[in-house]
Amino acid sequence: MSAMSKKWVYITGVLLLQAILICVSLYFLYTAPSVGISTAWDKGFQRWKVTSAEPWSGLKEGDLIESIEGLEIGRIHLIKCFFYLEDRKEVLAWYHALKDLYKRLNQKEVSFIVTRGSGRLRIALQPRELRLSFLSPYAMMPFIGFVFFIIGAAALYRKGIDEQSLVLFLMCSCTAVFYIPNTVSLLPETVMEPHFQFLISIVQALFGSLAYLLMLHLSLLLPKRNIVLRRFPRLLWLMYPLVILVDATLHMTVISLNVLCICTLAVLATCRSYFSCANPVEKQQMKWIGAGYLFGFSPIIVLCLIPVILTGETLVDPSFAQIFSVLLPLFMAFAIHRFRLMGIDDLLHGTLIYMATMGLLIGIDLGFMGIFGVRFGGHLDLRQRGMAMLAFAITISLYAVLRERGRFFLRRLFGREPLREREVLSAFTDGALGQSPLSIAKCLESSIRNTFRPKGLTLFEKGNGVGEELLSAFRGISDPILLWESPLKEKAPSADMLLALPMGRGQEVDYVLFSGELPGGKLYGSHELRILRSLLRQAKLLYENAWLYEEEKRHLSEKEKIFRDLHDGIGGIMTNIGLLAEIARKSPPVPEGGGPLSTISQLSQEGMSEIRTIMHSLDSTDLTWRGLVSELRGLGSRMIEPNGIAFEMEGILSNGRTRLGSFLYLNLLRIYKEALTNVIKHSGAARVRVRAEIGPESIVLSIEDDGVGLQSKPYGGGRGLINIEKRARDIGGALSIQSGDGTRVHLEVATKHEGDVNGEVVPART
């Protein structure tokens, strides 16, 4: 089974389990007996008190229920879940009490004995089916569980089936299943089918414990396997049957202590992992986990647990406080995927500033109200209300000032003095302005080194094989890349490199700067990244301008060389034509087809061809590598075949993005033409083979004939070879001439390239 299929099996299986639980629960809730009341246990009277009642029930708010159909109602009869019981004996007694109560409420008429005021009353009523009246705000709680499931499924689907993502998915799935029976137990008025009510209580306890144990399991896996798991890999798996056995005792005190121990171990494991991590990325991961515990559990502890211990009541509905618990799996997913790792620093810093500011504002507000004579504990008159509003308005006006001062103070306290973006940009611009493209890249490297002082900084540029392969992976990217959350982390020269800064022109990348961690094992935060983005944008702008300036200078240099060549070549031809014309004028007439006029005709055709070639080379929009190969083929055919020599050419194209310059184009044609001219005049060859290979690294041009070679006669009288060697030097080429049974001229010219394309072979022509 493929990994994708396994993912869908896991996700579909949990969805199916939730759907079955919800459907079965809806059925039993719909058919549960209803007597139109809600109740609460009165500790003073040791009876269940009616807290609200429907008019048709006959019962009233404040009634104390003594018995139902002769069954004396004690504390365990109307408890909806055994979490409020203590030991196994009491749980089993609760189960039998449910069966007795359910049997009596499933009659057509039920009599209640209640205490109302100072008297005892017997009230007969006809129970109804609960139907949809069970719907209440509590019915929305399974959606919290479904959010857990979505987070776990997304983490599993995105990252794959590794141990971390699988354990997170199982933790979220157990929590999602836990919320269903947890909600169902709160919805019936009095009782529903007792076997099902007892079963969902067991499911609630089991999946709740498993969810907390999986949370501990995940804490021991992040950021990497805990040393305990590495030494004893099966130890944690033995805890799962142990937890199931603890739940099987049905002793709620033991179960609660077990869950408390698991939660404590999870928090301690997270703290230990954070303080033992040396890698800054792993530290950020553990910050996310710690923040998950902080923001996920703190609202429940502060708003529910502590108030219950102190006053016996919660400040808010527990279902509201449980909404915050979804932050725990969400932050864990961020840690596993290394997503927005730096965001946790901003979150914690902003939360701390907000809480400190609000605490100060509350103190200031109370101080102002004391100064203005506002007294609490009684009715406020109109003046005191006005003073209270004035104090509140003054306090609100101080919020922005206190927040900024608090941010500044905390940064000073934790040694996080912010860098001034304008100063960094100004210093970089002053150093890079007017520099060459390479110097600008070096200035960027120097600016980052001086500003941030990272532990490692490496610049990759064009010109070496490893760099070229690496640069192509960053094509089209122009922003700083956090490597720990990017697939491009595999391209980094070492695992210590955490940030990549690509720079180039348009979609092309000419340089990539890799940076390691900051001093003190810190990572680049949002403020540092904002400065880096500004630096990179400024560097790219300066780089593109410098590159365009260099290109313009190169074009001008090429044109100067071409015009100089034009002057030398066409000037020589025109001088020869003038001399021959003068000779023809003074000489007697010669037969048709001979003499100086014939030579003048040939020279004029050669001059026109030279002008066309030069003009074509100046039009850079028409210059392509395919066009060059076609021109070489056509020129060779026109020159060689009329002389009775067989011509064969093979062209190989594997360069799709490198620009063909005018100067290179013109000199390649000149070298090629000179070599073919020497073949025609001096080789006595019967066949010429030409091979032109246009590759991403170089251009290779080879002209080979089967003639007499160089031994018997100077190659081109010496002048042709000199011209070829000179033009090869002008374009930075390597020229070699081999002679034996024929002559082979081999030219190789290195090219600048910006990426490879699939090779394409142009068929040979004979």
Secondary structure, DSSP 4 states (H G I P E B T S, - for coil): --HHHHHHHHHHHHHHHHHHHHHHHHHHHHTSEE-SEEEEEETTTTEEEEEEE-GGG---TTPEEEEETTEE--TTTS-SSGGG--SHHHHHHHHHHHHHHHHHHTSS-EEEEEEETTEEEEEEE--EE-GGGG-SGGGGHHHHHHHHHHHHHHHHHHH-S-HHHHHHHHHHHHHHHHHHHHHHTTSSSS---HHHHHHHHHHHHHHHHHHHHHHHHHHHHSSS--HHHHH-TTHHHHHHHHHHHHHHTT-HHHHHHHHHHHHHHHHHHHHHHHHH--SHHHHHHHHHHHHHHHHHHHHHIIIIIHHHHHHSS-SS-HHHHGGGGGHHHHHHHHHHHT-STTHHHHHHHHHHHHHHHHHHHHHHHHHHHHHTT---SS---HHHHHHHHHHHHHHHHTHHHHHHHHHHHHHHHTT-PPP-HHHHHHHHHHHHTT--HHHHHHHHHHHHHHHH--S-EEEEETTSHHHHHHHHHTTT--S-EEGGGSGGGGGSSSTT--EEEEE-STT---EEEEE-PBGGGB---HHHHHHHHHHHHHHHHHHHHHHHHHHHHHHHHHHHHHHHHHHHHHHHHHHHHHHHHHHHHHSPP--TT-HHHHHHHHHHHHHHHHHHHHHHHH-GGG--HHHHHHHHHHHHHHHHGGGT-EEEEEEEE--SS----HHHHHHHHHHHHHHHHHIIIII--SEEEEEEEE-SSEEEEEEEE-S--SSSS-GGGGHHHHHHHHHHHHTTEEEEEEESSSEEEEEEEE---S-----EEEEEE-
